[in-house]
Structure formats: structure tokens, C-alpha cells
Amino acid sequence: MKRTNNRTRFEIIRDILDLCLVPQKKTHIMSRANLSYEQTNYYLAVLIENGLLENGRREGVSDLRHKQYANTTEKGRKVLQALASTIEATDSIFATRLTTKLQAMA
């Protein structure tokens, strides 16, 4: 079943941390996580401030083409694992509840 509502903050954070397992430029995070410029700046600032992301360089990129990249830290990887399992568990609970409710209505 495809969700039709907006993502929660936890889902957005999970998406960003997952994307940044491989260093990403801000514009790539913005487009791949489907965020506005303001949202991207907000979430990146919060995640960097809390040590879940770090700024760095990407291996193999020349200094002439150097851009700032965001990369998930070890702390961020642990949070990502916790978020992923929590989101999966809550989605499962609500999907089961919805299925039960629909069956009762039939």
C-alpha cells in the first residue's frame, strides 16, 4: 500500500542519513530526498550540529572541482539503523490495524 500523506521528520532524517552513506552534495540530497532548499538547509544543519552528518570531500574529486559533501558519521549510522527499524515496526502496526478495520467493515 502506497502512503499518500507527508513523510514524518523521522522518515526525512532516515532518508538523508541513508543517502549520505555515500558522500552527497547538497543539491543531490535536496533532489533525491525530495526536499525544498529551506528544508534541506534546516535538516543538514540539525544533523551536522548533532554529529549525525559531517562535511567532507569525496574521494577521487580533483581540487578544481572540489565541492562540499555531506557524509553520515558512525553515530549517524547507528541512528539510521534505529530509525529504520522503528519506522518499519510502526508502519507494520498501522498496516495491520488498517487491514483489520477494513475486514471488519466488509
N, C-alpha and C positions, 0 to 999 in steps of 0.2 A: 504494500500500500504506500503510495507516494504522499508525503506530507505536503499540505497546502498552506500551512502557516509559516510565519517567520522563524528563523533559527533563534535559539536561545544564545545568551552570551557564552555559555559553556561550549556550545556547538561551534560558534565562531572561533573561540580560542583553540578548540581542538583542531579545527581546520587550518588555522595559521601555524600552530606548532607542527602539525603533520606536514604541511607544505615546506616548512623551513628545516626539516630533517636534512634536506639538501639546500645549501645556501641560496636564498632568493633575493632579487631586487624588489624594492618597494612596489614598483609598478606591476610586477608579476604577482606579488601577494595580493594586491588590490584586485586585479582581474581574475585570478584563479580562485580567490576566496569570495568573489562577487561582493566587494565592499566599495563604499564611496571613498573619496580621498580623505574626508574628515574621519570616517570610521577607521580607515587604515592607520592614519596617524595616531588616533586615540589608542587603538589596541596595541600597536607596536610600542608606543611609549610605555603603556602599562606593563606589557610583557618584558620589555628591556629593564624597566625600573625594578621589577620583581625577580630578575635573574633567570627568566624562562627563555629569553632570546638574548643574543649578543650580536653586535655589529662586527663584521669582519670582511675578509676578502675571499674570493672564490679561487680555488686552485686553478692554475692554467690561464688566468686572465692577465694580460700584459698591463703594466703600469699606465700605459697610454689610454687604455680602455677601462681603467680602474673605476669601479662603482662600489658603493656601499651595499653589502649584502647582510641579510638577517639570517642567523643560524640558531637552531634550537640547542640549548645547553643541556647538560646532563640532568639538571633539575627540571628543565622543560620536558625532557623525555619521560621522566617519572610522572610528572603531572599529566602528560599526554596519555600515558597508559591508564592512569586512574580515571581521567575524564572519559576515555573511550569505553571503558568497562561500565562506568556509571551511566553514561548515555545509552549504551546498549541495554542495560538492565531496565532502566526506566521506560525506554521505548517498548520493550518486551511486555512490561507490566500493563502499559496503557493499550497496547495492541490486543492483549488477552482480554482486558476489560471491555474494550470496544466490541470484540468478537462475541463475547458472552452477552452483551447488551443487545447486539443485533440478532443473535439466535433467540433470545427471549422475546423479541418483538415479532419474530416470524411465526 
